[in-house]
Amino acid sequence: MVIGIYFGIYVLFTIGLYHILIRVLEKRFGTLPWIGFMVLGIICCILSLTASKQTTSMWWGYNAFINLWSVKEMFEQKKRSLA
């Protein structure tokens, strides 16, 4: 199966995308977007727990934690931009 390769490409793409997204959002709106990342993370956690297939659950779980990690990164970016 090639699902692992596809998932790896997706992970690589989203990490790069979220890195840019955090920098742009923090510069434009400050730390306020953390609320959106938190809500998305919680929704994705719920979807992961209720998914009927393991691959779907894995996908939602990854999306949950990249959004929840972005909450932390939003505040870290604020510190980095002040330094």
C-alpha positions in Angstrom: 0.0 0.0 0.0 1.2 3.5 -0.7 -0.9 5.3 1.9 2.2 5.8 4.0 4.0 7.6 1.2 0.9 9.8 0.6 0.6 10.6 4.3 4.3 11.4 4.5 4.0 13.9 1.6 0.9 15.4 3.3 2.8 15.8 6.6 5.7 17.4 4.9 3.4 19.8 3.0 1.4 20.8 6.0 4.4 21.4 8.3 5.8 23.8 5.7 2.4 25.4 5.1 1.7 25.9 8.9 5.2 27.3 9.4 4.4 30.1 6.9 0.8 30.4 8.1 1.9 31.0 11.7 4.4 33.7 10.8 1.9 35.5 8.5 -1.0 35.3 10.9 1.1 36.4 13.9 2.5 39.4 12.0 -0.9 40.5 10.8 -3.2 39.7 13.8 -0.9 39.1 16.8 -1.7 36.0 18.8 -5.5 36.2 18.4 -5.7 33.4 15.7 -4.7 30.8 18.5 -8.4 30.5 19.2 -9.1 29.3 15.6 -6.3 26.7 15.9 -7.6 25.5 19.2 -11.2 25.1 17.9 -9.9 23.3 14.8 -7.7 21.0 16.9 -10.6 20.0 19.2 -12.9 19.4 16.2 -10.3 17.2 14.5 -9.7 15.3 17.8 -13.4 14.5 18.0 -13.5 13.5 14.3 -10.5 11.2 14.9 -12.1 9.5 17.8 -15.4 8.9 15.9 -13.8 7.9 12.5 -14.8 4.4 11.3 -11.5 3.6 9.5 -8.0 3.7 11.0 -6.5 5.7 8.1 -9.2 8.3 8.5 -8.7 8.4 12.2 -5.0 8.8 11.7 -5.5 11.7 9.2 -7.9 13.5 11.6 -5.6 12.9 14.5 -2.6 14.3 12.7 -4.6 17.4 11.8 -5.8 17.7 15.4 -2.3 17.8 16.7 -0.8 20.1 14.1 -3.5 22.6 14.9 -3.1 22.2 18.7 0.7 22.6 18.3 0.1 25.8 16.3 -1.5 27.3 19.4 1.9 27.0 21.2 3.8 28.1 18.1 1.6 31.2 17.8 2.9 32.4 21.2 6.4 31.3 20.5 6.4 33.3 17.3 5.4 36.4 19.2 8.5 36.0 21.4 10.7 35.4 18.4 9.4 38.5 16.6 10.1 40.6 19.7 13.7 39.4 20.0 
